[in-house]
């Protein structure tokens, strides 16, 4: 079956068209098949399947987490930050660190 004469890259074509004869296509296919049969790669180590019990455990854990989000939560403890300032700190002034004071014996 001869292919219709088409330019290599037709402007209206979605892909480039390279004319090939039936004999060339069969030769190429036979060579590829021969190459695959002769140069077979050793079978790759198949990835281990996850055990069924682990899949069920994961599914159960997911549903349990979803159910826990629907339960009402207890109110969290409210925290209050308290700043304490002593009279010595306030009377020291803003001149940096307070002067050294002697303690009475």
Backbone as CSV, one residue per row, in Angstrom:
resi,resn,N_x,N_y,N_z,CA_x,CA_y,CA_z,C_x,C_y,C_z
1,UNK,0.846,-1.165,0.000,0.000,0.000,0.000,0.896,1.233,0.000
2,UNK,0.974,1.928,-1.102,1.827,3.112,-1.171,1.187,4.280,-0.438
3,UNK,2.021,5.046,0.219,1.544,6.220,0.927,1.331,7.355,-0.069
4,UNK,0.372,8.210,0.196,0.150,9.339,-0.710,1.352,10.279,-0.658
5,UNK,1.646,10.933,-1.779,2.783,11.856,-1.769,2.468,13.063,-0.884
6,UNK,3.220,13.178,0.168,3.031,14.270,1.127,4.382,14.898,1.364
7,UNK,4.442,16.227,1.384,5.723,16.854,1.718,6.179,16.403,3.112
8,UNK,7.490,16.441,3.344,8.044,15.978,4.619,7.413,16.722,5.781
9,UNK,7.298,18.015,5.666,6.646,18.806,6.703,5.544,19.598,6.011
10,UNK,4.331,19.104,6.113,3.206,19.796,5.490,2.733,20.899,6.420
11,UNK,2.406,22.078,5.877,2.002,23.174,6.755,0.706,22.886,7.502
12,UNK,-0.190,22.121,6.938,-1.443,21.844,7.618,-1.402,20.589,8.464
13,UNK,-0.303,19.880,8.492,-0.211,18.631,9.235,0.114,18.909,10.691
14,UNK,-0.404,18.041,11.560,-0.107,18.230,12.985,1.263,17.665,13.340
15,UNK,1.763,16.723,12.555,3.091,16.174,12.789,3.851,16.113,11.481
16,UNK,5.140,15.979,11.593,5.946,15.834,10.393,5.684,14.481,9.760
17,UNK,5.546,14.432,8.436,5.259,13.172,7.757,6.471,12.774,6.939
18,UNK,7.003,11.605,7.242,8.161,11.106,6.519,7.692,9.892,5.730
19,UNK,7.736,9.964,4.412,7.252,8.826,3.633,8.132,7.599,3.854
20,UNK,7.494,6.440,4.084,8.196,5.186,4.317,7.505,4.101,3.501
21,UNK,8.276,3.238,2.923,7.682,2.135,2.178,7.343,1.007,3.130
22,UNK,6.507,0.102,2.671,6.103,-1.012,3.507,7.290,-1.925,3.828
23,UNK,8.173,-2.117,2.858,9.339,-2.974,3.080,10.256,-2.381,4.143
24,UNK,10.457,-1.058,4.124,11.318,-0.413,5.119,10.702,-0.508,6.509
25,UNK,9.389,-0.354,6.603,8.722,-0.456,7.900,8.833,-1.874,8.461
26,UNK,8.663,-2.892,7.602,8.789,-4.275,8.067,10.211,-4.606,8.484
27,UNK,11.193,-4.115,7.729,12.598,-4.345,8.085,12.914,-3.738,9.451
28,UNK,12.469,-2.528,9.657,12.749,-1.837,10.922,12.063,-2.553,12.084
29,UNK,10.813,-2.990,11.887,10.090,-3.688,12.948,10.752,-5.016,13.277
30,UNK,11.184,-5.753,12.258,11.854,-7.036,12.492,13.171,-6.842,13.218
31,UNK,13.927,-5.807,12.848,15.201,-5.545,13.514,14.986,-5.170,14.976
32,UNK,13.952,-4.364,15.252,13.661,-3.984,16.642,13.267,-5.208,17.464
33,UNK,12.439,-6.071,16.869,12.010,-7.272,17.583,13.177,-8.206,17.848
34,UNK,14.051,-8.363,16.879,15.232,-9.209,17.034,16.126,-8.659,18.143
35,UNK,16.306,-7.356,18.146,17.151,-6.715,19.152,16.569,-6.912,20.549
36,UNK,15.268,-6.812,20.694,14.637,-6.994,22.002,14.769,-8.428,22.497
37,UNK,14.635,-9.371,21.599,14.726,-10.774,22.016,16.148,-11.178,22.375
38,UNK,17.139,-10.673,21.643,18.526,-11.045,21.892,19.078,-10.333,23.117
39,UNK,18.796,-9.059,23.248,19.368,-8.242,24.337,18.348,-8.025,25.443
40,UNK,17.809,-9.103,25.951,16.845,-8.967,27.028,17.538,-8.549,28.308
41,UNK,16.985,-7.564,28.946,17.518,-7.139,30.237,17.075,-8.133,31.300
42,UNK,17.902,-8.344,32.310,17.453,-9.214,33.402,16.245,-8.572,34.069
43,UNK,15.333,-9.372,34.528,14.127,-8.783,35.135,14.513,-7.936,36.345
44,UNK,14.004,-6.742,36.353,14.289,-5.832,37.468,13.576,-6.333,38.716
45,UNK,14.156,-6.032,39.830,13.538,-6.434,41.086,12.216,-5.692,41.223
46,UNK,11.154,-6.441,41.300,9.832,-5.834,41.402,9.693,-5.187,42.771
47,UNK,9.080,-4.025,42.808,8.886,-3.398,44.117,7.954,-4.259,44.966
48,UNK,8.272,-4.365,46.210,7.472,-5.204,47.095,6.123,-4.548,47.317
49,UNK,5.108,-5.365,47.291,3.767,-4.842,47.522,3.564,-4.613,49.006
50,UNK,2.781,-3.604,49.300,2.464,-3.318,50.683,1.507,-4.384,51.189
51,UNK,1.764,-4.946,52.358,0.869,-5.981,52.885,-0.553,-5.440,53.084
52,UNK,-1.508,-6.317,52.957,-2.909,-5.912,53.060,-3.226,-5.342,54.444
53,UNK,-2.642,-5.940,55.486,-2.948,-5.447,56.825,-2.471,-4.012,57.010
54,UNK,-1.366,-3.652,56.335,-0.866,-2.285,56.471,-1.778,-1.291,55.750
55,UNK,-2.315,-1.716,54.612,-3.260,-0.852,53.898,-4.514,-0.624,54.725
56,UNK,-5.010,-1.705,55.369,-6.190,-1.551,56.207,-5.903,-0.700,57.434
57,UNK,-4.725,-0.859,58.009,-4.362,-0.059,59.185,-4.271,1.415,58.813
58,UNK,-3.715,1.710,57.646,-3.604,3.096,57.205,-4.990,3.691,56.963
59,UNK,-5.881,2.919,56.350,-7.234,3.393,56.101,-7.968,3.638,57.416
60,UNK,-7.808,2.720,58.369,-8.449,2.874,59.675,-7.920,4.097,60.399
61,UNK,-6.606,4.307,60.334,-6.025,5.475,60.991,-6.553,6.770,60.382
62,UNK,-6.736,6.793,59.075,-7.279,7.979,58.415,-8.697,8.281,58.852
63,UNK,-9.542,7.217,58.919,-10.913,7.430,59.358,-10.982,7.823,60.830
64,UNK,-10.102,7.277,61.652,-10.073,7.647,63.061,-9.684,9.114,63.226
65,UNK,-8.709,9.567,62.466,-8.314,10.977,62.533,-9.461,11.876,62.084
66,UNK,-10.202,11.449,61.074,-11.347,12.229,60.612,-12.432,12.279,61.675
67,UNK,-12.670,11.147,62.343,-13.690,11.116,63.393,-13.275,11.984,64.575
68,UNK,-11.994,12.007,64.904,-11.545,12.825,66.035,-11.708,14.314,65.764
69,UNK,-11.646,14.716,64.510,-11.833,16.141,64.215,-13.273,16.563,64.427
70,UNK,-14.201,15.619,64.407,-15.606,15.959,64.593,-16.002,16.058,66.062
71,UNK,-15.199,15.494,66.950,-15.510,15.563,68.377,-15.255,16.968,68.900
72,UNK,-16.112,17.427,69.833,-15.873,18.774,70.400,-14.616,18.773,71.261
73,UNK,-13.909,19.857,71.195,-12.673,19.980,71.980,-12.950,20.696,73.292
74,UNK,-12.177,20.374,74.298,-12.292,21.084,75.559,-11.660,22.465,75.376
75,UNK,-12.198,23.457,76.052,-11.625,24.799,75.890,-10.195,24.826,76.413
76,UNK,-9.357,25.483,75.694,-7.954,25.557,76.107,-7.806,26.551,77.245
77,UNK,-6.812,26.329,78.074,-6.550,27.227,79.195,-6.051,28.563,78.650
78,UNK,-6.636,29.630,79.156,-6.219,30.943,78.685,-5.020,31.398,79.494
79,UNK,-4.066,31.979,78.821,-2.859,32.447,79.505,-2.893,33.955,79.592
80,UNK,-2.350,34.444,80.676,-2.269,35.885,80.907,-0.818,36.210,81.221
81,UNK,-0.273,37.169,80.526,1.098,37.582,80.778,1.066,38.784,81.711
82,UNK,1.830,38.717,82.781,1.855,39.791,83.774,3.265,40.356,83.825
83,UNK,3.374,41.665,83.676,4.651,42.347,83.815,4.676,43.003,85.182
84,UNK,5.759,42.791,85.906,5.889,43.357,87.251,7.039,44.350,87.236
85,UNK,6.757,45.559,87.672,7.796,46.582,87.759,7.899,47.039,89.204
86,UNK,9.110,47.095,89.718,9.293,47.531,91.104,9.540,49.019,91.135
87,UNK,9.437,49.602,92.285,9.608,51.045,92.450,11.055,51.438,92.155
88,UNK,12.042,50.609,92.492,13.442,50.932,92.235,13.701,51.064,90.728
89,UNK,13.089,50.236,89.949,13.311,50.281,88.517,12.748,51.558,87.923
90,UNK,11.605,51.975,88.408,10.979,53.174,87.855,11.698,54.447,88.294
91,UNK,12.228,54.490,89.513,12.858,55.702,90.014,14.299,55.852,89.545
92,UNK,14.851,54.839,88.894,16.245,54.894,88.485,16.461,55.897,87.365
93,UNK,15.442,56.211,86.602,15.594,57.160,85.507,15.959,56.435,84.221
94,UNK,16.041,57.193,83.177,16.303,56.579,81.876,17.753,56.766,81.467
95,UNK,18.654,56.985,82.372,20.051,57.209,82.054,20.847,55.934,81.908
96,UNK,20.204,54.854,81.582,20.951,53.608,81.431,20.773,52.748,82.656
97,UNK,21.840,52.059,83.022,21.735,51.188,84.179,21.745,52.022,85.454
98,UNK,21.134,51.501,86.488,21.033,52.255,87.745,22.394,52.258,88.444
99,UNK,22.682,53.333,89.187,23.962,53.396,89.899,24.011,52.363,91.010
100,UNK,25.224,51.982,91.365,25.424,50.989,92.395,25.087,51.598,93.749
101,UNK,24.273,50.932,94.505,23.883,51.429,95.817,24.494,50.515,96.877
102,UNK,24.973,51.149,97.943,25.504,50.353,99.038,24.375,49.910,99.936
103,UNK,24.479,48.668,100.338,23.480,48.156,101.263,23.919,48.446,102.691
104,UNK,23.002,48.817,103.504,23.379,49.026,104.913,23.689,47.681,105.575
105,UNK,24.669,47.711,106.469,25.074,46.477,107.165,24.020,45.990,108.073
